[in-house]
Amino acid sequence: MLLKFPDNFIWGTSTAAAQIETASDHNWKGVKSRDGYIFDQTTDHEKRRMDDIQYIKQFGNMYRCGVDWARLQAKPFEDFDPAVVAEYEAFFKGLNDAGMQIMFVLHHFTNPMWFERSSGWLDKKNVPAFVDFCEKCIQYFGKYVANWNTFNEPNVYAMNGYMLGNFPPMKKSYFKATKVLEVMGYAHDLVYKILKEKQPDKPVGISLNTALFEGKNLLGRFPAWVADNWFHKKTARLFSNLDYFGISYYAYILLDPGPITQIDTPEKVKKLGMPHDGMWLYKPEGLGIIMRRVHEWYKKPII
């Protein structure tokens, strides 16, 4: 049996600048993870970009990536560092020359420390600085880009940074997390409008992180419903002004009423005999369930 995908089907890989470049003056530098790793040096991608193109092009026709805001812009509204611009331009041109399209992500979890020190995404007054960064990205890198992603998983950023306390700035407040999500949604609308004015033929979306939330018992049903509504539906409502939803799916989360995960409740996972990836339970068919749900809810194309 031969499965044939459409000629315009997108295959590819994805990274964030902070995942692969040595930590600059951003809010994750020096953060200690739960396994003891200190966020500092990664894989030195900034020193071997041209070599990495040879690996990237093996895996499809599109590469989803971003740039390090903190390295490019040392102060709010300042022009980008010319040396860093030249570095990224050479890399993006190299990708295009190798036949790769670029999906450009404007925000993927990290902020410059100057942005963080002024209350970051909790304060709407900081949005113009982000919009300025985006306009400069369009100016310098727009000609290499095929597809724009304003925010990577804003629901993950808001929930983990401001509700659960797992990401910088490690806050624990439902109200702060909701405020951050709303401010990001406001910023998205502004940037979407600018992108459609300057590059009307290029699609613009976000990456919406998804999880399959299910109540394991009666006590878990209500928390699963709340999680589904905040994590999926509230986020999608705030970011509805887009051309497509990018969907990421990593986790199958049972609640009883708290979440059952390999990180926090390994004894429960073992007792259930559930497959997991070291962090989350996994259920591959959940991706299909989520995609059909999101399409039914919002009638938007999905990547």
VOBAKE-62247 format. One record per residue: residue number from 1; residue in one letter; chain; y, z, x of N, C-alpha, C in turn. Coordinates in steps of 0.02 Angstrom, whole numbers, m for minus. Each point is the difference from the previous one (the first is absolute). Layout:
N
PT;NUM;A;A;Y;Z;X;Y;Z;X;Y;Z;X
...
! end
This chain:
303
PT;1;M;A;m60;0;43;60;0;m43;62;0;45
PT;2;L;A;43;m49;m11;60;m6;41;61;25;m38
PT;3;L;A;36;47;29;63;23;m29;56;m37;34
PT;4;K;A;39;m38;m38;54;m38;29;67;28;m25
PT;5;F;A;41;20;46;65;27;m17;52;m56;m3
PT;6;P;A;52;9;m40;52;m52;m5;31;m14;68
PT;7;D;A;25;m61;9;30;m20;64;60;44;19
PT;8;N;A;36;26;m50;59;40;14;m15;75;2
PT;9;F;A;m64;18;5;m19;71;0;24;31;66
PT;10;I;A;26;61;m6;27;35;59;m53;46;30
PT;11;W;A;m13;m10;64;m41;47;38;42;27;57
PT;12;G;A;m13;61;22;38;24;57;m10;73;14
PT;13;T;A;38;24;47;m2;71;20;70;29;m8
PT;14;S;A;3;66;8;63;35;m12;9;58;49
PT;15;T;A;61;8;23;17;59;41;69;24;m21
PT;16;A;A;17;61;23;68;25;m3;23;8;72
PT;17;A;A;64;m10;13;26;6;68;m18;68;30
PT;18;A;A;8;53;m40;m14;67;26;m73;11;17
PT;19;Q;A;m45;m38;m32;m71;9;14;m20;m29;67
PT;20;I;A;38;m49;24;m23;m37;60;51;m1;57
PT;21;E;A;61;23;m13;51;3;53;11;73;21
PT;22;T;A;16;10;63;14;67;25;57;30;m41
PT;23;A;A;m8;63;m18;48;33;m45;71;0;30
PT;24;S;A;47;m22;m41;71;1;20;32;61;m33
PT;25;D;A;66;m2;m10;35;58;m29;m5;0;m76
PT;26;H;A;m63;3;m25;m10;1;m73;m33;66;m21
PT;27;N;A;m6;9;m65;m18;65;m28;m74;19;9
PT;28;W;A;m41;m46;24;m71;17;12;m13;19;73
PT;29;K;A;47;m13;43;m12;14;71;m11;76;10
PT;30;G;A;m55;16;35;m15;70;14;m36;36;m55
PT;31;V;A;m12;m32;m56;m35;32;m56;m74;11;20
PT;32;K;A;m25;60;m16;m70;15;16;m43;m11;m62
PT;33;S;A;m50;m41;6;m44;m15;m57;m51;56;m9
PT;34;R;A;m37;m3;m53;m48;54;m16;m59;1;48
PT;35;D;A;m13;m56;35;m53;0;50;27;15;70
PT;36;G;A;64;19;4;29;22;63;37;m54;39
PT;37;Y;A;m4;m63;m22;32;m55;35;76;5;m7
PT;38;I;A;36;m10;55;73;0;m2;25;m72;m5
PT;39;F;A;42;m13;m48;25;m68;m11;52;m16;55
PT;40;D;A;m21;m41;48;44;m18;55;m17;m70;25
PT;41;Q;A;m50;m5;42;m20;m66;24;m54;m28;m46
PT;42;T;A;4;m65;m14;m52;m31;m41;m38;m51;42
PT;43;T;A;6;m64;m15;m38;m50;37;44;m45;43
PT;44;D;A;63;20;10;46;m38;44;9;m73;m21
PT;45;H;A;m2;m12;m65;7;m68;m25;65;m32;26
PT;46;E;A;54;40;6;64;m29;22;m4;m28;70
PT;47;K;A;m52;19;39;m7;m24;68;m46;m61;4
PT;48;R;A;m35;m15;m53;m50;m54;3;m2;m41;m65
PT;49;R;A;59;m10;m28;3;m36;m65;m31;m69;4
PT;50;M;A;17;m38;52;m22;m69;4;m77;m4;8
PT;51;D;A;m28;49;35;m74;2;4;m30;16;m68
PT;52;D;A;32;44;m36;m27;21;m65;m1;m57;m51
PT;53;I;A;44;m49;8;0;m57;m46;m69;m34;0
PT;54;Q;A;m33;m2;57;m65;m32;5;m52;35;m44
PT;55;Y;A;7;65;m9;m46;38;m43;21;m7;m73
PT;56;I;A;64;4;m13;25;m2;m69;m20;m66;m34
PT;57;K;A;6;m55;37;m12;m65;m31;m74;m13;m15
PT;58;Q;A;m44;42;28;m72;m8;m15;m18;22;m71
PT;59;F;A;45;38;m31;m18;33;m62;35;m28;m62
PT;60;G;A;22;m62;2;29;m28;m60;61;m41;11
PT;61;N;A;42;m4;m53;59;m44;3;65;38;m13
PT;62;M;A;m4;66;m11;61;39;m10;m7;68;34
PT;63;Y;A;55;21;31;1;66;33;55;41;m33
PT;64;R;A;m19;59;m24;48;45;m33;21;52;51
PT;65;C;A;65;3;13;24;44;53;72;20;m13
PT;66;G;A;27;43;43;69;21;m6;30;11;69
PT;67;V;A;60;27;1;35;13;63;18;74;2
PT;68;D;A;17;24;60;19;69;9;75;7;m12
PT;69;W;A;18;26;m58;71;9;m19;37;41;53
PT;70;A;A;m32;53;24;33;46;47;15;m35;67
PT;71;R;A;m44;m43;22;11;m37;63;55;m51;m8
PT;72;L;A;2;m32;m57;48;m54;m12;71;26;m11
PT;73;Q;A;6;56;m33;66;23;m23;10;74;17
PT;74;A;A;36;13;54;8;69;26;45;42;m44
PT;75;K;A;43;m32;m39;47;36;m44;6;m39;m66
PT;76;P;A;21;34;m54;8;m36;m63;52;m55;6
PT;77;F;A;m17;m58;m29;45;m58;m4;14;m32;68
PT;78;E;A;m31;24;53;9;m30;66;m39;m65;4
PT;79;D;A;25;m47;41;m38;m62;9;m66;15;35
PT;80;F;A;m49;m43;m10;m65;10;31;4;m7;76
PT;81;D;A;m43;36;35;m6;m6;73;m24;m71;17
PT;82;P;A;40;m38;38;m18;m70;13;m67;m8;36
PT;83;A;A;m16;46;45;m63;m6;37;m60;10;m47
PT;84;V;A;6;46;m47;m55;13;m47;m6;m59;m49
PT;85;V;A;57;m27;m21;m1;m59;m43;m36;m58;35
PT;86;A;A;17;m12;63;m31;m55;38;m76;9;5
PT;87;E;A;m20;62;9;m72;16;5;m36;m18;m65
PT;88;Y;A;28;22;m56;m31;m14;m65;3;m75;m15
PT;89;E;A;56;m32;15;6;m72;m15;m52;m41;37
PT;90;A;A;m11;16;64;m51;m36;39;m69;9;m31
PT;91;F;A;m14;61;m23;m64;14;m32;m8;m37;m66
PT;92;F;A;51;2;m42;m4;m34;m65;m5;m76;8
PT;93;K;A;37;m27;48;m5;m72;13;m70;m17;25
PT;94;G;A;m27;43;42;m68;m10;25;m51;0;m56
PT;95;L;A;8;45;m48;m44;2;m58;5;m65;m40
PT;96;N;A;62;m20;m15;10;m63;m37;m30;m59;36
PT;97;D;A;10;m4;66;m26;m55;40;m77;m1;0
PT;98;A;A;m29;60;m9;m74;5;m3;m27;m14;m70
PT;99;G;A;45;m20;m46;m21;m16;m68;m2;59;m48
PT;100;M;A;29;56;21;m1;60;m43;64;6;m40
PT;101;Q;A;m8;15;m64;57;19;m42;11;75;9
PT;102;I;A;62;22;m12;16;71;8;21;30;m67
PT;103;M;A;m34;55;m18;23;42;m55;37;58;33
PT;104;F;A;65;4;m11;43;47;36;12;62;m42
PT;105;V;A;m19;58;26;9;64;m35;63;34;26
PT;106;L;A;46;15;m45;64;29;21;m3;75;10
PT;107;H;A;m42;35;m37;m6;73;10;m73;20;m5
PT;108;H;A;m25;30;54;m70;23;1;m2;71;29
PT;109;F;A;23;47;m40;m5;73;12;50;30;50
PT;110;T;A;17;m35;54;41;32;51;75;m15;m10
PT;111;N;A;41;49;17;73;m6;m3;29;20;68
PT;112;P;A;57;m31;20;34;26;59;21;72;m11
PT;113;M;A;3;39;54;19;70;m8;71;8;m27
PT;114;W;A;44;m47;14;68;6;m28;m1;m6;m76
PT;115;F;A;m48;m39;m26;m8;m7;m73;m31;64;m29
PT;116;E;A;m49;26;35;m35;60;m22;46;61;0
PT;117;R;A;43;5;51;45;58;5;52;2;m56
PT;118;S;A;12;m57;m32;49;m1;m55;m34;3;m68
PT;119;S;A;m59;32;m2;m40;11;m61;m43;m59;m22
PT;120;G;A;2;m54;39;m46;m56;m12;0;m25;m71
PT;121;W;A;m60;m9;m27;m8;m30;m66;13;48;m58
PT;122;L;A;17;62;17;19;46;m53;71;m12;m25
PT;123;D;A;40;m36;39;71;m8;m16;18;m74;m8
PT;124;K;A;24;m17;m58;17;m70;m17;55;m27;47
PT;125;K;A;40;44;29;54;m23;43;m26;m33;64
PT;126;N;A;m64;10;15;m29;m31;60;m25;m71;m12
PT;127;V;A;m4;m20;m63;m27;m66;m16;39;m57;33
PT;128;P;A;68;1;1;36;m55;32;m20;m12;73
PT;129;A;A;m18;53;37;m22;m8;69;m66;m38;3
PT;130;F;A;m45;14;m47;m63;m37;m3;12;m72;m19
PT;131;V;A;44;m11;m48;16;m68;m22;29;m40;59
PT;132;D;A;43;32;39;28;m33;59;m55;m20;49
PT;133;F;A;m48;45;11;m57;m16;43;m38;m60;m26
PT;134;C;A;m11;m2;m65;m37;m56;m31;39;m66;8
PT;135;E;A;65;3;m11;41;m61;8;m4;m27;71
PT;136;K;A;m1;45;48;m4;m22;70;m70;m28;15
PT;137;C;A;m52;29;m31;m67;m28;8;m4;m72;m28
PT;138;I;A;33;m11;m56;2;m67;m29;37;m47;47
PT;139;Q;A;56;23;26;41;m40;46;m39;m20;63
PT;140;Y;A;m34;47;31;m33;m13;64;m71;m28;m7
PT;141;F;A;m36;23;m50;m72;m16;m3;m19;m42;m61
PT;142;G;A;47;m10;m47;m17;m33;m63;m31;m69;8
PT;143;K;A;20;m37;52;m25;m69;7;m75;m1;18
PT;144;Y;A;m26;55;24;m71;3;18;m44;25;m58
PT;145;V;A;30;26;m52;m35;37;m52;m19;m46;m59
PT;146;A;A;m61;8;m24;m23;m38;m59;2;43;m63
PT;147;N;A;m3;65;8;m9;45;m57;29;68;19
PT;148;W;A;37;31;m47;32;64;14;m32;57;m40
PT;149;N;A;m7;57;34;m24;61;m30;54;53;12
PT;150;T;A;35;22;m51;55;48;13;m26;68;22
PT;151;F;A;m49;27;m37;m26;66;17;m76;m1;1
PT;152;N;A;m27;29;52;m72;11;2;m15;67;m33
PT;153;E;A;m38;m2;m54;m26;59;m32;51;57;m9
PT;154;P;A;54;m14;m37;50;53;m10;m30;62;m35
PT;155;N;A;m52;m11;m41;m32;57;m34;m35;46;50
PT;156;V;A;m31;m30;52;m33;40;52;52;38;40
PT;157;Y;A;55;m35;18;53;31;39;30;60;m37
PT;158;A;A;18;m11;m63;32;53;m39;m48;58;m13
PT;159;M;A;m62;m15;m18;m47;53;m16;m18;41;62
PT;160;N;A;m14;m34;55;m22;37;60;57;33;38
PT;161;G;A;59;m31;m2;57;28;36;36;55;m37
PT;162;Y;A;m2;m3;m68;43;45;m39;m37;41;m53
PT;163;M;A;m64;m16;m13;m37;38;m50;m57;39;31
PT;164;L;A;m39;m33;43;m59;32;30;14;29;69
PT;165;G;A;54;m23;32;18;26;66;m43;m24;57
PT;166;N;A;m30;m59;m7;m44;m27;53;37;m45;49
PT;167;F;A;54;m33;m22;39;m45;42;68;32;13
PT;168;P;A;34;m20;55;70;21;8;40;m21;m62
PT;169;P;A;45;43;m25;23;64;28;m39;61;m25
PT;170;M;A;m61;m10;m25;m45;55;m19;28;46;m55
PT;171;K;A;30;m29;m51;26;39;m56;m55;6;m54
PT;172;K;A;8;51;m43;m49;9;m54;37;13;m65
PT;173;S;A;20;m55;m32;37;6;m63;m12;m63;m42
PT;174;Y;A;m25;11;m60;m10;m57;m47;67;m34;m13
PT;175;F;A;53;40;m8;65;m28;m18;30;m40;58
PT;176;K;A;m9;24;62;25;m38;57;m39;m65;9
PT;177;A;A;m65;2;m9;m41;m60;6;22;m52;m52
PT;178;T;A;13;22;m60;22;m46;m53;68;m28;15
PT;179;K;A;45;42;26;67;m23;20;m4;m54;54
PT;180;V;A;m41;12;51;m9;m48;55;m25;m67;m28
PT;181;L;A;m49;3;m44;m28;m61;m30;55;m38;m37
PT;182;E;A;43;36;m36;54;m32;m38;53;m30;46
PT;183;V;A;16;34;54;50;m27;48;m28;m62;34
PT;184;M;A;m63;1;17;m32;m59;30;m1;m58;m49
PT;185;G;A;m14;15;m63;0;m53;m51;69;m31;m8
PT;186;Y;A;52;41;4;70;m25;m2;13;m45;60
PT;187;A;A;m21;22;59;10;m41;61;m38;m66;m5
PT;188;H;A;m61;4;m27;m39;m62;m8;37;m51;m43
PT;189;D;A;28;22;m55;36;m46;m45;58;m35;36
PT;190;L;A;37;38;40;56;m29;38;m24;m52;50
PT;191;V;A;m53;18;36;m26;m46;52;m33;m61;m31
PT;192;Y;A;m35;10;m56;m30;m56;m35;53;m52;m19
PT;193;K;A;56;24;m27;54;m45;m20;27;m39;60
PT;194;I;A;10;34;56;26;m33;61;m50;m52;25
PT;195;L;A;m63;18;1;m51;m47;24;m4;m62;m44
PT;196;K;A;4;9;m66;m5;m58;m45;63;m44;5
PT;197;E;A;57;31;18;60;m40;10;m3;m40;65
PT;198;K;A;m26;32;53;0;m32;66;m61;m43;13
PT;199;Q;A;m57;19;m29;m62;m38;11;m38;m6;m66
PT;200;P;A;28;m37;m47;m27;0;m68;m72;m25;m7
PT;201;D;A;m23;m40;48;m67;m28;m6;m55;45;28
PT;202;K;A;20;56;30;m50;43;31;m16;60;m46
PT;203;P;A;m64;11;m14;m18;55;m46;16;68;30
PT;204;V;A;16;47;m44;18;68;20;m42;49;m42
PT;205;G;A;m32;48;33;m38;50;m37;1;66;37
PT;206;I;A;m43;45;m21;m13;62;37;m75;6;10
PT;207;S;A;m21;47;40;m70;20;1;m6;62;m43
PT;208;L;A;m39;m6;m53;m12;56;m45;m68;31;19
PT;209;N;A;2;60;27;m63;32;15;m33;22;m65
PT;210;T;A;m65;m9;m3;m37;18;m60;m61;43;18
PT;211;A;A;m21;40;m47;m61;39;7;m33;3;m68
PT;212;L;A;m65;7;0;m35;8;m63;m8;75;m13
PT;213;F;A;42;26;m45;m1;71;m17;m46;11;m61
PT;214;E;A;m47;46;7;m44;15;m56;m12;75;m4
PT;215;G;A;0;27;m61;m17;70;m9;m75;9;5
PT;216;K;A;m21;46;43;m73;12;7;m25;40;m60
PT;217;N;A;45;38;m29;m18;42;m58;61;6;m45
PT;218;L;A;m6;41;m51;55;7;m48;64;24;34
PT;219;L;A;m7;46;48;58;27;36;35;m54;42
PT;220;G;A;m38;m50;21;28;m51;43;33;m58;m35
PT;221;R;A;m10;m5;m65;25;m60;m36;76;m2;m3
PT;222;F;A;31;57;m15;73;0;m5;33;m13;68
PT;223;P;A;m21;35;55;29;m17;66;m10;m73;19
PT;224;A;A;m57;m29;m18;m13;m71;16;50;m44;m38
PT;225;W;A;13;18;m63;48;m38;m40;71;6;29
PT;226;V;A;19;61;20;66;11;29;7;m39;65
PT;227;A;A;m51;4;43;2;m36;64;6;m75;m11
PT;228;D;A;m39;m27;m47;1;m71;m15;69;m22;m24
PT;229;N;A;30;41;m43;66;m17;m27;55;2;52
PT;230;W;A;1;51;41;53;6;51;m11;m51;56
PT;231;F;A;m60;m2;25;m15;m40;60;3;m75;m14
PT;232;H;A;m25;m20;m57;m2;m72;m17;57;m21;m46
PT;233;K;A;0;28;m60;45;m26;m52;73;16;13
PT;234;K;A;16;60;22;70;16;14;26;m43;57
PT;235;T;A;m41;m6;53;21;m42;57;10;m72;m21
PT;236;A;A;m47;m26;m38;6;m70;m21;60;m12;m45
PT;237;R;A;18;50;m42;59;m8;m41;64;m3;42
PT;238;L;A;2;43;52;60;3;43;6;m61;46
PT;239;F;A;m55;m36;11;0;m57;45;m22;m64;m38
PT;240;S;A;20;m4;m63;m24;m56;m41;37;m66;13
PT;241;N;A;56;5;34;40;m60;14;m27;m34;63
PT;242;L;A;m55;m37;m8;m32;m31;58;m39;m62;m22
PT;243;D;A;m24;m37;49;m37;m62;m14;m75;11;m1
PT;244;Y;A;m23;53;32;m72;15;2;m9;74;19
PT;245;F;A;m59;26;m15;m20;65;27;m49;m11;56
PT;246;G;A;14;30;57;m51;5;52;m40;62;m15
PT;247;I;A;m66;m7;m3;m43;56;m18;m38;24;62
PT;248;S;A;4;65;14;m46;29;49;m43;52;m36
PT;249;Y;A;m62;3;19;m47;46;m33;m45;31;52
PT;250;Y;A;5;65;9;m40;35;49;m45;54;m29
PT;251;A;A;19;27;m58;m31;64;m19;m25;2;m72
PT;252;Y;A;m59;30;m7;m27;20;m65;7;76;m2
PT;253;I;A;40;25;m46;16;71;0;m24;33;m64
PT;254;L;A;m50;42;6;m23;41;m55;40;64;m1
PT;255;L;A;15;26;m60;38;63;m5;m39;49;m44
PT;256;D;A;2;66;22;m40;49;m37;30;70;m9
PT;257;P;A;63;16;m5;57;m44;m10;34;m24;64
PT;258;G;A;m15;30;58;30;m24;63;m37;m60;26
PT;259;P;A;30;m38;45;m33;m59;27;m59;18;45
PT;260;I;A;m54;m39;m8;m59;8;42;4;m51;56
PT;261;T;A;10;23;61;6;m46;57;m38;28;59
PT;262;Q;A;m17;m44;47;m35;22;60;46;41;45
PT;263;I;A;65;m9;m7;48;38;41;2;73;m22
PT;264;D;A;8;10;m66;14;68;m25;m61;35;m30
PT;265;T;A;m46;m38;m28;m57;32;m34;m66;m34;21
PT;266;P;A;m15;0;65;m61;m35;24;m64;28;m31
PT;267;E;A;m1;65;m14;m60;30;m29;m15;m29;m69
PT;268;K;A;53;m14;m39;m10;m29;m67;m25;m72;7
PT;269;V;A;29;m37;48;m22;m70;11;m73;m1;18
PT;270;K;A;m20;45;45;m71;4;22;m46;16;m59
PT;271;K;A;22;47;m41;m40;20;m58;m9;m58;m49
PT;272;L;A;53;m39;m8;m3;m57;m46;m40;m59;30
PT;273;G;A;m7;1;66;m35;m56;34;39;m65;m5
PT;274;M;A;67;5;0;42;m59;m9;15;m33;67
PT;275;P;A;1;m67;2;20;m33;62;75;10;13
PT;276;H;A;19;4;63;70;10;18;15;m33;67
PT;277;D;A;63;m4;18;20;m32;63;27;50;51
PT;278;G;A;m16;65;m10;27;51;44;62;32;m29
PT;279;M;A;31;m34;m49;58;28;m34;m12;2;m75
PT;280;W;A;m11;m60;m29;m4;m7;m73;m70;m20;m21
PT;281;L;A;m17;15;m63;m58;m31;m31;15;m74;m6
PT;282;Y;A;m52;m41;4;13;m70;m13;m45;m30;m53
PT;283;K;A;31;m48;m33;m34;m34;m56;27;m72;1
PT;284;P;A;m35;m45;33;27;m68;9;20;m35;m64
PT;285;E;A;m39;11;m54;16;m34;m63;65;25;m30
PT;286;G;A;26;56;26;64;26;m22;57;m49;12
PT;287;L;A;m6;m41;53;53;m49;13;6;m50;m58
PT;288;G;A;m57;m23;m25;2;m46;m57;28;34;m62
PT;289;I;A;m20;62;m11;26;38;m58;75;6;4
PT;290;I;A;26;20;59;72;9;10;37;m66;m8
PT;291;M;A;m25;m54;30;35;m64;m5;6;m24;m72
PT;292;R;A;m54;8;m38;2;m21;m71;49;44;m39
PT;293;R;A;1;65;15;47;45;m34;72;m20;14
PT;294;V;A;16;m7;64;69;m16;19;22;m66;m30
PT;295;H;A;m45;m49;0;18;m65;m29;10;6;m76
PT;296;E;A;m42;39;m32;7;9;m73;64;37;m17
PT;297;W;A;18;50;40;60;39;m12;64;m40;10
PT;298;Y;A;3;m39;54;65;m28;22;4;m76;2
PT;299;K;A;m57;m34;m7;m2;m73;m2;38;m31;59
PT;300;K;A;m12;28;59;29;m26;61;m56;m26;45
PT;301;P;A;15;m52;40;m50;m20;50;m16;58;47
PT;302;I;A;m60;m2;29;m23;53;44;m21;m29;67
PT;303;I;A;22;34;53;m25;m16;68;m37;61;24
! end
